[in-house]
Amino acid sequence: MTTASLQRTALHSFHLEHGAKMVDFAGWEMPLLYSSIIEEHRHCRTAAGFFDVSHMGRLRFSGRHARKFLDHVCTRQVLGMEVGQCRYGLVCNEQGGCLDDVIISCFDEAEYLMVCNASNRAKLLAHFAAVKGDMAFKLEDQTESTAMVALQGPKAMDVISTLSSEIPKLKRYRFVQKSLIVVKMIVSRTGYTGEDGVEVILGSTMARMALGMFLKDAKEGTSIIKPVGLGARDSLRMEAGMPLYGHEIDEQTDPISAGLAFAVKLDKGEGDERVGSFIGQHALQRIARDGPTRKLVGLGLEGRRSARQGMEVRRDGTVVGRVTSGCLSPTLDRPIAMAYVDAALADVGSEVEVDLRGMTVAARVEPLPFYRKS
């Protein structure tokens, strides 16, 4: 795909002005980095980072059967969600494989917003159309009419508190609709870095104005919030043990094996005819009953070389799994990885080896996440 054919977010000019290295990510021209991945990663861990995540899909469901439909396609129960509540879940196929992982926000009993991955938006829209049946609801794709940014880090709320006294009081996975100056926005206490912070959705035409509020002292070089690209976003989420679609989860991988059982209500609809079962529920019940044959684990590697997706994990020369993600952790200053291994080897402390393209290094299963904020 040529640069000219890539979609651009409302903050594209900001990225160029700040010297970002732009790359193709799921059909969007996005900033990989501004200075260096390590520098941006560490700034987010010690101060606060600003992320443009406008490429992620934003789908609004409203109408009489909006909630019923979401309960049909999502692994989490939507019935009973409170206004202002966000809930992480998955959309699965009949075999229990993950079509995507999503966050659903409840505005009222007949209106919800789903945030999905950029690479899966078109697939989900097609899937929803195929399984809608006779349910009556409106689905509006608001991805291009809105922008989405994230402020993440231990000092993010210090900045937010200068703009609002209400937002810092939000609990995790809660959101509020707010007007700051003349900008209407949805602010949720969620994120993808392992740090505290918020994600903000607002009209795309107001994105630059909002950016000015968050980075108002950047020109003097004193801003505690600095822009962070996709490179550091990836290493941050790896340290936090958070799955990335196309790496830890995909259509051939079920959420039980991925360690996401907390986001699956296996008895959904049992005894409550208002809910019904979700697509893939019976397959996931079987997997949970019999136990997965492989499990997602964290690996700590010896040496300084990083593992990469697809590299073999071995035990006594036999392949027992494959790496899904890996990096040299900027926070821990050592190589870490996530991998699927045979369920019998998934216990913390199990010793394995990783084939780094011809060089075998020792590794040990570690608990996820690798990093927890203090």
Protein Blocks (a to p, Z undefined) as FASTA:
>chain_A
ZZklpccdfklmmmmmnopacddeehiacdfbfkbmklmmmmmmmmcccddfklpccddd
edjklmmmmmmmpmbdfehpaghiacddddddfkopafbdcddddfbfkbccddddfklm
mmmmmmmmmmnmmadcddddfklmpccdddedjklmmmmmmmocklmmpcehiacdddeh
jaccddddddjeopacddddddfklmmmmmmmmmmmmmnopafbdcddfklmmmmmmmno
pacehilpcfkbcfklnopmmmpcfkgoihpaknopaehklmmmmmmmnopabdcddddd
ehjbdcdehiacdeehiacbdcfbdcddfklopacddddddfklmpghiacdddeehiac
ddddddddfbdcZZ
